[in-house]
Amino acid sequence: MVVILSTDTNGSNRTLETYVIRTASCVAILFFVSLSTALADPGTVEDKLLSENQAKGINTAPAAPVDDLGFARRICLDLVGRIPTGKEIKTFLAWPAQDRRQRLIEQYMTDEGFADRFSAFFADMLRIRSNQEGGNALLAYVHKAISSDMPYDEMCRKLIATNGKAGRNPEVGFVLGDDADPMALASSTAQVFMGIRISCAQCHDHPFDKWTREDFYSVAAFFGKTRRRENNLTRTVYTTEDTISSVMWPPEDESDAADRKPMKASFPFPYLDETQKLSFIERFEALRAEQQAALQRSEGPSVDDLLASAGAKTKSRLKGGARDLLKVSTEAKSAIRKIDINADLYKRSQLRRELADKITSPRNRYFSRLLVNRLWKDLVGVGFVEPVDDFRENNPASHPETMDYLAEEFVASGFSIRWLVKEIVSTPAYQRAHAPRDEDAAERETLEQAFLVTKIRRMKAEAMYDSIVTAGHLFEVKHLAGQNPRLIKQRIRVPAETPGNEPVSDSASDEAEADTAEYSAMMAEPSMMASTADYGLEKAIEIDFDAVLEADDTSPMIDSMQKMSREDIEAMRMAASPRPKPGVKYVTKMVERTIDDNPKFSSSYRMATPAPAGHFLRLFGQPARVDLGDERVENASMRQALLMLNGQLTNQAARVGPLEPVYQMLNGSNRNLENAVKHSYVEILTREPSAGEIAEAVEMIESGADTMTGFADFRWILLNSNEFRFLP
């Protein structure tokens, strides 16, 4: 089967197949759907957007909302990172039309996939890398923070200020990500949390902004006493504080060594006046006070009360003689055991705590504006400021009043990430349809930047992966055991046969015998070589977030194992094979074996991240997260097309298994090809097919070698259509 990918003049992709299914003739957007469905409460965001557009002379009416099924697909991809299931769509359509959209938002906001999807968002932002010291622990920490709706300011304060080792304090992974280098951390902290690109000022005054070299060094000084240490015995890596700063001023290239002194830390960025009373900050402070009071009520007596009580009990027991004294002594020993013996080793940073408080303050507009801008770009397609992390005077926001309104309400919500996401996806701007297909490219861009239409967006790499798995029912096995035997060939190293006249030492003979036994056992047990049967571009190491956070980090064995996994992460992806032994000769042989071709896939959001170069996720835009501002690449490529055409993931998703609902529609007394086609359109494209599409699909299925083969070809085409990979 041949598939040719092409792009039309307005940027919308098309797919031409041998069996043409008119994906371009999808159900027309219902422009006259009841506005009450999406615009029940226009809200201040919409008012401010339209007002700012009018001030610019843009008076074009906004596009109508996307149709209900298009909205369901869009919101599922954006909130939980995959397409909706057929069952979810059926439930959605059964709800009353006037409130089904808001109910669907609520449903996905509480879905477990919400934390997975936004962990990937923050992994990009924080440049989380599994192969970096503390990377997996940091990812697990972020996932837990999103799951519990930890306030964004609290999460970031811990990332900036925490010392220790990753197993015990996973937040320290952020500082370890830059090897605790003060200069690198000054650049990353300013850009990641405030959108201020100050890195140019490390070597000279910023050419396009007001930051000076002295400003840069004053920020770096907050990290000047932080040190990365490694225990030579256990290989444990941690951060702590020194007494002397490593950041000196003036810079080495501008002065003699004798004239250089430790740089004083200072915060050079604009800050709202502390004496200025602002409504959103007053609401924020009132909310925090209420939350603190509720927390104290739930936790019971305060620390002071407990200490006073303990003192009274001690005095009472002293009067009771030796027996009570023994009990008091026992309790004292128990209390001593609870003392953190590592507190001196992992010294806290007063400077970084001060910096964290300043950055995350509700009076630091950069902090709240940046996350609003990042999430708006992520969900709507165009940021108020582009690039999203480049806030400067000569790069103004397109809609500053709208951005500031959202930023202030975000602060007043207590820095709730969930509140901000929900607010954005509930706006009419998010729910609008795309520009007409025949719209001029320049006019289309104008409408998109004015948020009068929704920008056409490709699925993110993880969403693409999980959507294929969802559409193909691959999160669980879909074939009965033993029904799909497949003969595979593998190249493997085995012990060479020793010529009869060549003397072999006893130890070498034992090694060869052991290796032969290992090889035989491996061939007899498919699970030992399961990874060699995979294509290698679509699977990866899966992370158990809970296990990472619950691991006993006090064990040197754990530290050693973590070190090994980081260093050997690429090797773990390769096929298992007998390890070379000293004194034993090996030869390479081609062997054949039969496997049960019944794979299942885990979620891409739980994989070690970023994936290796060449992996599905990397080919579809997942960044390496090495450099600051390393954004996702959304361009199409031939390698993407080839992986979709020939990759294991797509082909396994296209195959029909007996454990799938559609199987009964293709076999036995309930055989109904038209229903099977309709079912697949809803499952894969989240829409009903037209009569013409049904007829063409049935014709194609019946022309196959058999019904199952023909239907697999049909599903393969839907998965390879550009309608599948673009958001509605």
C-alpha positions as CSV (number, residue, x, y, z in Angstrom):
1,M,0.0,0.0,0.0
2,V,1.4,3.4,-1.0
3,V,0.8,6.6,0.9
4,I,1.9,9.9,-0.4
5,L,2.1,12.9,2.0
6,S,1.6,16.4,0.7
7,T,0.9,19.9,2.0
8,D,-1.5,22.3,0.5
9,T,-1.0,26.1,0.3
10,N,-2.8,27.0,3.5
11,G,-0.7,24.7,5.7
12,S,-3.3,21.9,6.1
13,N,-1.9,18.4,5.3
14,R,-3.6,15.9,3.2
15,T,-3.1,12.1,2.7
16,L,-3.6,10.4,-0.6
17,E,-4.0,6.6,-0.5
18,T,-4.4,3.7,-3.0
19,Y,-7.8,3.3,-1.5
20,V,-8.8,6.9,-1.2
21,I,-10.8,7.8,1.9
22,R,-11.8,11.4,1.7
23,T,-10.5,12.5,5.0
24,A,-10.6,16.1,3.7
25,S,-14.4,15.7,3.5
26,C,-14.8,15.2,7.2
27,V,-18.1,16.4,8.8
28,A,-18.3,20.2,8.3
29,I,-17.7,22.2,11.4
30,L,-21.1,23.2,12.8
31,F,-20.6,27.0,12.8
32,F,-24.2,27.5,14.0
33,V,-24.0,25.2,17.0
34,S,-25.7,26.9,19.9
35,L,-23.3,29.5,21.3
36,S,-24.6,28.7,24.8
37,T,-22.6,25.4,24.6
38,A,-19.2,27.1,24.6
39,L,-20.0,30.8,25.5
40,A,-22.4,30.5,28.4
41,D,-20.2,32.9,30.3
42,P,-17.9,35.0,28.0
43,G,-15.9,36.1,31.0
44,T,-13.3,38.8,31.4
45,V,-10.7,37.0,29.3
46,E,-12.9,37.1,26.2
47,D,-13.8,40.7,26.9
48,K,-10.2,41.8,27.2
49,L,-9.1,39.9,24.1
50,L,-11.7,41.5,21.9
51,S,-11.2,45.0,23.5
52,E,-7.5,44.8,22.8
53,N,-8.1,43.7,19.2
54,Q,-10.4,46.6,18.7
55,A,-7.8,49.0,20.0
56,K,-5.5,47.6,17.3
57,G,-8.1,48.2,14.7
58,I,-8.9,44.4,14.4
59,N,-12.7,44.3,14.2
60,T,-13.1,40.9,12.6
61,A,-15.7,38.7,14.3
62,P,-14.3,35.7,16.1
63,A,-14.9,32.2,14.6
64,A,-17.7,30.1,16.0
65,P,-16.9,27.2,18.4
66,V,-15.6,24.0,17.0
67,D,-18.2,21.2,16.9
68,D,-18.8,19.1,20.0
69,L,-16.8,16.0,18.8
70,G,-14.0,18.3,17.7
71,F,-14.0,19.9,21.1
72,A,-14.0,16.5,22.8
73,R,-10.9,15.4,20.9
74,R,-9.1,18.7,21.5
75,I,-9.8,18.8,25.2
76,C,-8.8,15.2,25.7
77,L,-5.5,15.6,23.9
78,D,-4.8,18.8,25.8
79,L,-5.8,17.7,29.3
80,V,-4.8,14.0,29.4
81,G,-2.5,13.7,26.4
82,R,-4.4,11.2,24.2
83,I,-7.5,10.9,22.0
84,P,-10.7,10.0,23.7
85,T,-11.9,6.4,23.7
86,G,-15.1,5.3,22.0
87,K,-16.7,4.8,25.4
88,E,-15.8,8.3,26.5
89,I,-17.3,9.8,23.4
90,K,-20.5,7.8,23.9
91,T,-20.8,9.1,27.4
92,F,-20.1,12.7,26.3
93,L,-22.8,12.7,23.7
94,A,-25.3,11.3,26.2
95,W,-24.9,14.4,28.4
96,P,-27.2,17.4,27.9
97,A,-25.8,19.6,25.1
98,Q,-25.8,22.8,27.3
99,D,-23.3,21.5,29.8
100,R,-21.5,18.6,28.2
101,R,-18.4,20.6,27.5
102,Q,-17.9,21.8,31.0
103,R,-18.6,18.3,32.4
104,L,-16.0,16.9,30.1
105,I,-13.5,19.5,31.3
106,E,-14.2,18.5,34.9
107,Q,-13.9,14.8,34.0
108,Y,-10.5,15.2,32.4
109,M,-9.2,17.6,35.1
110,T,-9.6,14.8,37.6
111,D,-8.2,12.1,35.4
112,E,-4.9,10.4,36.3
113,G,-3.6,11.3,32.9
114,F,-3.7,15.0,33.7
115,A,-0.6,14.8,35.9
116,D,1.1,12.6,33.3
117,R,0.4,15.1,30.5
118,F,1.5,18.2,32.4
119,S,4.6,16.4,33.8
120,A,5.8,16.3,30.2
121,F,5.1,20.1,29.9
122,F,7.2,20.9,33.0
123,A,9.8,18.4,32.0
124,D,10.4,20.5,28.9
125,M,10.3,23.7,30.9
126,L,12.7,22.5,33.6
127,R,14.9,20.5,31.1
128,I,14.4,17.3,33.1
129,R,16.7,14.5,31.9
130,S,16.5,10.9,33.2
131,N,20.2,10.4,32.5
132,Q,21.2,13.4,34.6
133,E,21.8,13.0,38.3
134,G,18.5,13.1,40.1
135,G,16.5,13.4,36.8
136,N,14.0,10.6,37.4
137,A,13.4,11.7,41.0
138,L,12.8,15.3,39.9
139,L,10.3,14.1,37.3
140,A,8.5,12.0,39.9
141,Y,8.5,15.0,42.2
142,V,6.9,17.2,39.6
143,H,4.3,14.5,38.8
144,K,3.4,14.2,42.4
145,A,3.2,18.0,42.7
146,I,0.7,18.2,39.8
147,S,-1.3,15.3,41.1
148,S,-1.8,17.0,44.5
149,D,-2.2,20.4,43.0
150,M,0.8,21.7,44.9
151,P,0.8,25.5,44.5
152,Y,3.2,26.5,41.7
153,D,5.1,29.0,43.9
154,E,5.7,26.3,46.5
155,M,7.0,23.8,43.9
156,C,9.4,26.4,42.4
157,R,10.7,27.6,45.8
158,K,11.7,24.0,46.6
159,L,13.4,23.6,43.2
160,I,15.4,26.7,43.6
161,A,16.3,26.4,47.3
162,T,16.7,22.7,48.2
163,N,20.0,21.0,49.0
164,G,20.6,17.3,49.6
165,K,20.6,14.3,47.4
166,A,18.0,13.3,44.9
167,G,16.7,10.2,46.6
168,R,15.8,12.0,49.8
169,N,15.1,15.5,48.3
170,P,14.0,15.0,44.7
171,E,13.7,18.8,44.2
172,V,17.5,19.0,44.2
173,G,17.5,17.5,40.7
174,F,16.9,21.0,39.3
175,V,20.2,22.3,40.7
176,L,22.0,19.1,39.8
177,G,20.7,19.5,36.2
178,D,23.3,22.3,35.8
179,D,25.9,20.5,38.0
180,A,25.4,23.3,40.7
181,D,27.3,25.7,38.4
182,P,26.5,29.2,39.6
183,M,26.8,30.8,36.2
184,A,24.6,28.2,34.5
185,L,22.0,28.3,37.3
186,A,21.8,32.1,37.1
187,S,20.9,31.8,33.4
188,S,18.5,28.9,33.8
189,T,16.7,30.2,36.9
190,A,16.1,33.6,35.3
191,Q,14.9,32.2,32.0
192,V,13.0,29.2,33.3
193,F,11.0,30.9,36.1
194,M,10.8,34.5,34.9
195,G,11.4,34.5,31.1
196,I,14.4,36.8,31.4
197,R,17.2,35.8,29.1
198,I,20.1,37.2,31.1
199,S,22.8,34.7,29.9
200,C,24.3,37.1,27.4
201,A,25.3,39.3,30.2
202,Q,27.7,36.7,31.6
203,C,30.4,37.9,29.2
204,H,29.2,41.5,28.4
205,D,26.3,43.9,28.9
206,H,23.2,42.5,27.2
207,P,23.0,43.9,23.7
208,F,19.2,43.9,23.5
209,D,18.1,44.4,27.0
210,K,19.0,46.5,30.1
211,W,20.9,43.8,32.0
212,T,24.5,44.4,32.7
213,R,27.3,42.0,33.4
214,E,27.2,43.1,37.1
215,D,23.5,42.2,37.2
216,F,24.3,38.7,36.0
217,Y,27.1,38.2,38.6
218,S,24.8,39.5,41.3
219,V,22.2,36.8,40.4
220,A,24.9,34.1,40.1
221,A,26.1,35.0,43.6
222,F,22.9,33.5,45.1
223,F,24.4,30.2,44.0
224,G,28.0,31.0,44.8
225,K,28.2,28.9,47.9
226,T,26.4,25.9,46.5
227,R,28.6,22.9,45.9
228,R,28.1,19.6,44.2
229,R,29.7,16.8,46.2
230,E,30.2,13.1,45.5
231,N,30.9,10.4,48.1
232,N,33.8,8.4,46.8
233,L,32.6,5.2,48.6
234,T,28.9,5.1,47.7
235,R,29.1,7.4,44.6
236,T,26.2,9.4,46.2
237,V,25.9,12.8,44.7
238,Y,24.4,15.7,46.7
239,T,24.5,19.5,47.0
240,T,25.5,21.5,50.1
241,E,26.7,25.0,51.0
242,D,30.2,26.2,51.5
243,T,31.2,29.2,53.6
244,I,32.9,31.0,50.7
245,S,31.3,32.1,47.5
246,S,32.9,31.0,44.2
247,V,31.4,34.0,42.3
248,M,33.9,36.9,42.4
249,W,33.8,40.4,41.2
250,P,35.2,42.0,39.1
251,P,35.4,39.2,36.5
252,E,38.7,37.5,35.9
253,D,39.2,39.1,32.5
254,E,38.7,42.6,33.9
255,S,40.9,42.7,37.0
256,D,43.9,41.3,38.8
257,A,43.3,38.3,41.1
258,A,44.2,40.4,44.2
259,D,41.4,42.9,43.4
260,R,38.6,40.3,43.2
261,K,36.2,39.8,46.0
262,P,33.1,37.6,46.6
263,M,30.2,39.2,44.7
264,K,27.2,40.4,46.8
265,A,24.0,38.7,45.8
266,S,21.2,41.0,44.7
267,F,17.9,40.8,42.8
268,P,18.1,43.3,39.9
269,F,14.6,42.6,38.4
270,P,11.6,44.9,38.7
271,Y,9.4,44.3,41.7
272,L,6.0,45.7,42.7
273,D,6.2,48.1,45.6
274,E,5.7,46.3,48.9
275,T,3.6,49.2,50.2
276,Q,1.2,49.2,47.3
277,K,-2.1,47.5,48.1
278,L,-3.4,45.4,45.2
279,S,-6.7,43.5,45.2
280,F,-5.3,40.3,43.7
281,I,-2.5,40.1,46.3
282,E,-4.9,40.8,49.1
283,R,-7.1,37.9,47.9
284,F,-4.0,35.7,47.6
285,E,-2.9,36.5,51.2
286,A,-6.5,35.9,52.5
287,L,-6.6,32.5,50.7
288,R,-3.2,31.5,52.1
289,A,-4.2,32.5,55.7
290,E,-7.4,30.5,55.3
291,Q,-5.5,27.5,54.0
292,Q,-3.0,27.7,56.8
293,A,-5.7,27.8,59.4
294,A,-7.4,24.8,57.9
295,L,-4.1,22.9,57.9
296,Q,-3.5,23.7,61.6
297,R,-7.0,22.5,62.5
298,S,-6.4,19.2,60.6
299,E,-2.9,18.7,62.1
300,G,-4.0,19.2,65.7
301,P,-1.9,20.9,68.5
302,S,1.0,23.2,67.4
303,V,4.6,22.4,68.0
304,D,4.7,24.8,71.0
305,D,1.8,23.1,72.6
306,L,3.4,19.7,72.1
307,L,6.7,20.9,73.6
308,A,4.9,22.4,76.6
309,S,3.0,19.2,77.1
310,A,6.2,17.1,76.9
311,G,7.9,19.4,79.5
312,A,5.0,18.9,81.9
313,K,5.1,15.1,81.5
314,T,8.9,15.1,82.1
315,K,8.5,17.1,85.3
316,S,5.7,14.7,86.5
317,R,7.8,11.6,85.7
318,L,10.8,13.0,87.5
319,K,8.7,12.9,90.7
320,G,7.8,9.3,89.9
321,G,11.3,7.8,90.5
322,A,13.6,5.6,88.5
323,R,10.8,3.8,86.6
324,D,9.6,7.1,85.1
325,L,13.1,8.3,84.6
326,L,13.9,5.2,82.6
327,K,10.8,5.8,80.4
328,V,11.8,9.4,79.9
329,S,15.3,8.3,78.9
330,T,13.9,5.8,76.4
331,E,11.7,8.5,74.8
332,A,14.7,10.8,74.7
333,K,16.7,8.2,72.8
334,S,13.8,7.7,70.4
335,A,13.8,11.4,69.8
336,I,17.5,11.5,69.1
337,R,17.2,8.8,66.5
338,K,14.7,11.0,64.7
339,I,17.3,13.8,64.4
340,D,18.4,14.4,60.8
341,I,22.1,13.4,61.0
342,N,22.6,14.7,57.5
343,A,21.4,18.2,58.3
344,D,25.0,19.3,58.7
345,L,26.1,17.4,55.6
346,Y,23.3,18.8,53.4
347,K,23.5,22.4,54.6
348,R,20.6,24.7,53.7
349,S,21.2,27.7,51.5
350,Q,20.0,31.0,53.0
351,L,20.9,32.8,49.8
352,R,19.0,30.5,47.6
353,R,16.0,30.6,49.9
354,E,16.0,34.4,49.7
355,L,16.2,34.1,45.9
356,A,13.4,31.6,45.8
357,D,11.2,33.9,47.9
358,K,11.8,36.9,45.6
359,I,11.2,34.9,42.4
360,T,8.0,33.3,43.6
361,S,6.6,36.4,45.3
362,P,3.1,37.5,44.1
363,R,4.8,40.9,43.6
364,N,7.1,39.5,41.0
365,R,5.0,39.9,37.8
366,Y,7.6,38.0,35.7
367,F,6.9,34.8,37.6
368,S,3.1,34.6,37.2
369,R,3.1,36.1,33.7
370,L,5.6,33.5,32.4
371,L,3.6,30.5,33.4
372,V,0.4,32.1,32.0
373,N,2.2,32.7,28.7
374,R,3.7,29.2,28.6
375,L,0.4,27.5,29.2
376,W,-1.6,29.8,26.9
377,K,0.9,28.9,24.1
378,D,0.7,25.2,24.9
379,L,-3.1,25.1,24.9
380,V,-4.1,27.8,22.4
381,G,-1.2,27.6,20.0
382,V,0.2,31.2,20.1
383,G,1.7,32.9,23.1
384,F,1.1,36.5,24.2
385,V,4.9,36.8,24.1
386,E,6.9,34.9,21.5
387,P,9.3,33.2,22.2
388,V,7.5,32.3,25.4
389,D,10.5,32.8,27.6
390,D,11.8,36.1,26.2
391,F,10.3,38.9,28.2
392,R,11.9,42.2,27.5
393,E,10.8,45.8,26.8
394,N,11.4,45.6,23.0
395,N,9.4,42.3,22.8
396,P,6.0,43.4,24.1
397,A,3.0,41.1,24.7
398,S,0.4,41.1,21.9
399,H,-2.4,41.3,24.5
400,P,-0.8,42.6,27.7
401,E,-4.1,43.3,29.5
402,T,-5.4,39.8,28.9
403,M,-2.1,38.3,30.0
404,D,-2.0,40.5,33.2
405,Y,-5.6,39.6,34.1
406,L,-4.9,35.9,33.9
407,A,-1.6,36.3,35.8
408,E,-3.3,38.2,38.6
409,E,-6.2,35.7,38.8
410,F,-3.6,32.9,38.8
411,V,-1.9,34.5,41.9
412,A,-5.3,35.1,43.6
413,S,-6.1,31.4,43.1
414,G,-3.1,30.5,45.2
415,F,-0.9,29.7,42.2
416,S,-3.1,26.8,41.3
417,I,-1.9,25.2,38.1
418,R,-5.2,23.3,37.7
419,W,-7.1,26.5,38.1
420,L,-5.1,28.2,35.3
421,V,-5.4,25.2,32.9
422,K,-9.2,25.1,33.5
423,E,-9.6,28.8,33.1
424,I,-7.8,28.7,29.7
425,V,-9.6,25.7,28.2
426,S,-12.9,27.2,29.3
427,T,-12.4,30.4,27.3
428,P,-14.1,30.9,23.9
429,A,-10.6,31.6,22.5
430,Y,-9.6,28.1,23.2
431,Q,-12.8,26.5,21.9
432,R,-12.9,28.4,18.5
433,A,-12.7,26.6,15.2
434,H,-9.8,27.0,12.7
435,A,-9.7,29.6,10.0
436,P,-11.4,28.6,6.7
437,R,-9.3,26.3,4.5
438,D,-9.2,28.8,1.7
439,E,-8.1,31.7,3.9
440,D,-5.1,33.7,2.7
441,A,-1.9,32.6,4.7
442,A,-1.2,36.2,5.9
443,E,-4.8,36.7,7.0
444,R,-4.8,33.3,8.7
445,E,-1.8,34.3,10.7
446,T,-3.4,37.6,11.7
447,L,-6.5,35.9,12.9
448,E,-4.5,33.3,14.9
449,Q,-2.4,36.0,16.6
450,A,-5.6,37.9,17.5
451,F,-7.1,34.7,18.9
452,L,-10.1,35.0,16.6
453,V,-9.5,31.5,15.3
454,T,-7.7,28.5,16.8
455,K,-4.3,27.8,15.3
456,I,-3.9,24.4,13.6
457,R,-1.7,22.3,15.9
458,R,0.0,19.0,15.5
459,M,-0.2,16.4,18.3
460,K,2.8,16.5,20.6
461,A,5.0,13.5,20.4
462,E,3.8,11.9,23.6
463,A,0.1,12.6,22.7
464,M,0.7,11.1,19.2
465,Y,2.2,7.9,20.7
466,D,-0.5,7.4,23.4
467,S,-3.2,8.2,20.9
468,I,-2.0,5.4,18.6
469,V,-1.9,3.1,21.6
470,T,-5.4,4.2,22.6
471,A,-6.8,3.8,19.1
472,G,-5.2,0.4,18.6
473,H,-6.2,-1.0,22.1
474,L,-2.5,-1.6,22.9
475,F,-2.4,-0.6,26.6
476,E,-3.5,-4.2,27.1
477,V,-3.0,-7.3,25.0
478,K,-5.7,-7.7,22.4
479,H,-5.0,-11.2,21.1
480,L,-5.4,-14.5,22.9
481,A,-2.2,-16.2,24.1
482,G,-0.5,-18.3,21.4
483,Q,-2.7,-17.1,18.5
484,N,0.0,-15.0,16.8
485,P,3.2,-17.1,16.5
486,R,5.9,-15.3,14.5
487,L,9.3,-16.6,13.4
488,I,12.1,-14.1,14.0
489,K,15.8,-14.2,13.2
490,Q,18.4,-12.8,15.5
491,R,22.1,-12.4,15.5
492,I,23.6,-13.4,18.8
493,R,27.0,-14.2,20.3
494,V,27.5,-17.7,21.7
495,P,30.6,-19.6,23.0
496,A,32.7,-21.1,20.2
497,E,33.2,-24.8,20.0
498,T,36.8,-25.7,21.1
499,P,38.7,-28.0,18.7
500,G,39.4,-31.3,20.3
501,N,43.2,-30.9,20.0
502,E,43.2,-27.5,21.7
503,P,43.8,-27.6,25.5
504,V,41.3,-25.6,27.5
505,S,41.7,-24.7,31.1
506,D,39.2,-25.9,33.6
507,S,38.1,-22.4,34.4
508,A,37.6,-21.6,30.7
509,S,35.7,-24.8,30.2
510,D,33.4,-24.0,33.1
511,E,32.9,-20.5,31.7
512,A,31.9,-21.9,28.3
513,E,29.6,-24.4,29.8
514,A,27.9,-21.8,31.9
515,D,27.6,-19.4,28.9
516,T,26.1,-22.2,26.8
517,A,23.5,-22.9,29.6
518,E,22.8,-19.2,29.8
519,Y,22.2,-19.1,26.1
520,S,20.0,-22.2,26.1
521,A,17.9,-20.8,29.0
522,M,17.6,-17.5,27.2
523,M,16.3,-19.1,24.0
524,A,13.8,-21.1,26.0
525,E,12.5,-18.1,27.8
526,P,11.1,-15.5,25.4
527,S,10.8,-12.9,28.1
528,M,14.5,-12.8,28.6
529,M,14.9,-11.6,25.0
530,A,11.6,-9.8,24.5
531,S,13.3,-6.5,23.7
532,T,15.2,-8.0,20.8
533,A,11.9,-8.7,19.0
534,D,10.9,-5.1,19.1
535,Y,11.8,-2.5,16.5
536,G,13.7,-0.5,19.1
537,L,12.3,2.9,18.1
538,E,9.1,2.8,20.0
539,K,9.7,1.3,23.4
540,A,11.8,2.6,26.3
541,I,12.5,2.2,30.0
542,E,9.3,2.8,32.1
543,I,9.6,4.8,35.3
544,D,7.5,3.9,38.4
545,F,7.1,7.4,39.9
546,D,5.9,6.1,43.2
547,A,8.7,3.7,43.6
548,V,11.3,6.4,42.7
549,L,10.0,8.6,45.5
550,E,9.6,5.8,48.0
551,A,13.0,4.2,47.4
552,D,15.2,3.8,50.5
553,D,17.8,6.4,49.6
554,T,19.8,5.6,52.7
555,S,21.2,2.5,51.2
556,P,24.5,2.7,49.4
557,M,23.3,-0.2,47.3
558,I,20.5,1.9,46.0
559,D,22.9,4.8,45.2
560,S,25.1,2.4,43.3
561,M,22.2,0.9,41.4
562,Q,20.9,4.4,40.4
563,K,24.4,5.3,39.2
564,M,24.6,2.2,37.1
565,S,21.2,2.8,35.6
566,R,22.1,6.3,34.5
567,E,25.4,5.2,33.0
568,D,24.0,2.2,31.3
569,I,20.6,3.5,30.3
570,E,21.4,3.1,26.6
571,A,22.7,-0.4,27.1
572,M,19.5,-1.4,28.9
573,R,17.6,-0.7,25.8
574,M,19.7,-3.2,23.8
575,A,18.9,-6.9,23.5
576,A,20.0,-9.1,26.3
577,S,22.8,-11.5,25.3
578,P,25.5,-13.5,27.2
579,R,28.2,-11.3,28.6
580,P,31.7,-12.0,27.4
581,K,33.8,-14.0,29.9
582,P,37.6,-14.0,30.2
583,G,39.3,-16.9,28.4
584,V,36.2,-17.9,26.3
585,K,36.0,-17.4,22.6
586,Y,32.7,-16.3,21.1
587,V,31.2,-16.5,17.6
588,T,28.2,-14.7,16.1
589,K,25.4,-16.9,14.9
590,M,22.1,-16.3,13.2
591,V,19.3,-18.1,15.2
592,E,15.6,-18.4,14.7
593,R,12.9,-18.6,17.3
594,T,9.2,-18.3,17.5
595,I,7.6,-15.6,19.6
596,D,4.0,-14.8,20.5
597,D,3.4,-11.6,18.6
598,N,1.0,-10.1,21.1
599,P,2.6,-6.9,22.4
600,K,1.3,-4.2,24.7
601,F,2.7,-0.7,25.2
602,S,3.0,1.5,28.2
603,S,2.3,5.2,28.2
604,S,5.0,7.4,26.7
605,Y,4.5,9.8,29.7
606,R,6.0,7.1,32.0
607,M,9.2,6.6,29.9
608,A,12.6,7.7,30.8
609,T,12.9,11.1,29.3
610,P,14.0,12.4,26.9
611,A,13.9,9.3,24.7
612,P,17.1,8.3,22.9
613,A,17.9,9.9,19.6
614,G,15.9,8.2,16.8
615,H,13.1,7.1,19.1
616,F,9.5,7.8,18.1
617,L,9.1,10.6,20.6
618,R,12.3,12.4,19.5
619,L,11.4,12.1,15.8
620,F,8.0,13.7,16.5
621,G,9.5,16.7,18.3
622,Q,10.5,15.8,21.9
623,P,13.5,18.1,22.7
624,A,16.8,17.0,24.0
625,R,16.4,19.5,26.9
626,V,20.1,20.3,27.0
627,D,20.1,24.0,26.0
628,L,17.9,26.7,27.4
629,G,14.9,27.6,25.2
630,D,15.2,24.2,23.5
631,E,11.6,24.1,22.1
632,R,9.8,21.3,20.4
633,V,10.1,21.0,16.6
634,E,6.8,20.7,14.9
635,N,7.9,20.3,11.3
636,A,7.0,17.1,9.4
637,S,9.8,14.9,8.1
638,M,10.4,11.9,6.0
639,R,11.6,9.9,9.0
640,Q,8.3,10.6,10.7
641,A,6.4,9.3,7.7
642,L,8.5,6.2,7.4
643,L,8.0,5.4,11.1
644,M,4.3,5.8,10.8
645,L,4.2,3.7,7.6
646,N,6.4,0.9,8.7
647,G,6.8,1.1,12.5
648,Q,5.7,-1.6,14.9
649,L,3.4,0.7,16.8
650,T,1.2,1.8,13.9
651,N,1.0,-1.7,12.4
652,Q,0.2,-3.3,15.8
653,A,-2.5,-0.7,16.3
654,A,-4.0,-1.5,12.9
655,R,-4.3,-5.2,13.5
656,V,-7.6,-6.4,14.9
657,G,-7.6,-8.6,18.0
658,P,-10.3,-10.9,19.3
659,L,-10.4,-8.9,22.6
660,E,-11.4,-5.7,20.9
661,P,-15.0,-4.6,20.6
662,V,-14.9,-4.2,16.8
663,Y,-13.9,-7.9,16.4
664,Q,-17.5,-9.0,16.9
665,M,-18.6,-6.7,14.2
666,L,-16.3,-8.4,11.7
667,N,-17.1,-12.0,12.6
668,G,-20.0,-14.4,13.3
669,S,-23.7,-13.6,13.3
670,N,-23.1,-10.0,14.4
671,R,-21.0,-9.2,11.3
672,N,-21.7,-5.7,10.1
673,L,-18.9,-3.9,8.2
674,E,-20.7,-0.5,8.2
675,N,-21.0,-0.5,11.9
676,A,-17.3,-1.6,12.2
677,V,-16.3,1.4,10.0
678,K,-18.4,3.8,12.0
679,H,-16.9,2.4,15.2
680,S,-13.4,2.9,14.0
681,Y,-14.0,6.4,12.7
682,V,-15.2,7.4,16.2
683,E,-12.3,5.6,17.9
684,I,-9.5,6.9,15.7
685,L,-10.8,10.2,14.3
686,T,-13.4,11.1,16.9
687,R,-16.1,11.7,14.3
688,E,-18.8,10.0,12.3
689,P,-18.0,9.1,8.7
690,S,-20.0,10.3,5.7
691,A,-22.0,7.9,3.6
692,G,-19.3,8.1,0.9
693,E,-16.5,7.3,3.3
694,I,-18.4,4.3,4.6
695,A,-19.0,2.9,1.1
696,E,-15.3,3.4,0.2
697,A,-14.1,1.8,3.4
698,V,-16.4,-1.3,3.0
699,E,-15.2,-1.7,-0.6
700,M,-11.5,-1.6,0.5
701,I,-12.1,-4.1,3.4
702,E,-13.8,-6.6,1.1
703,S,-11.0,-6.4,-1.5
704,G,-8.5,-7.5,1.1
705,A,-7.1,-11.0,1.3
706,D,-9.6,-11.6,4.1
707,T,-11.8,-9.4,6.2
708,M,-9.2,-9.0,9.0
709,T,-6.5,-8.0,6.6
710,G,-8.7,-5.6,4.7
711,F,-9.9,-4.0,8.0
712,A,-6.3,-3.7,9.2
713,D,-5.5,-1.8,6.0
714,F,-8.4,0.5,6.6
715,R,-7.4,1.3,10.1
716,W,-3.7,1.7,9.0
717,I,-4.9,4.4,6.6
718,L,-6.8,6.3,9.2
719,L,-3.8,6.2,11.6
720,N,-1.6,7.6,8.8
721,S,-4.0,10.3,7.8
722,N,-3.1,13.9,8.7
723,E,-6.6,14.3,10.2
724,F,-5.4,11.9,12.9
725,R,-2.2,13.8,13.8
726,F,-3.7,17.3,13.8
727,L,-5.9,18.7,16.5
728,P,-9.4,19.7,15.3
